[in-house]
Amino acid sequence: MKHMIGGHDENNLSYSYSLIEGGLLGDKLEKISYENQFVAAASRGSVCKSSIKFYTVWDYVITEDEIKALIQRSEVVYKAIEAFLLANLDACN
């Protein structure tokens, strides 16, 4: 897989990147762009707000079911990161 870093904003606790080769792209997607921002949670901790944009090849129209499947596969990564951080609270200090 090849990713391209879009940028980061330390003041807004946000970052963006795109998957540009391999992984979930297959032959129907040119790239998938991700934008993430961390905000304080109501109780304590933080919430990651994510936006995902799918760029298709040519005039291919991606279906709602395909989008749901791609998002579910992406969520696996976020769940793994969350589990690691919860198990290693000092990892970010």
Order of alpha helices (4+ residues) and beta strands (2+ residues): beta-beta-beta-beta-alpha
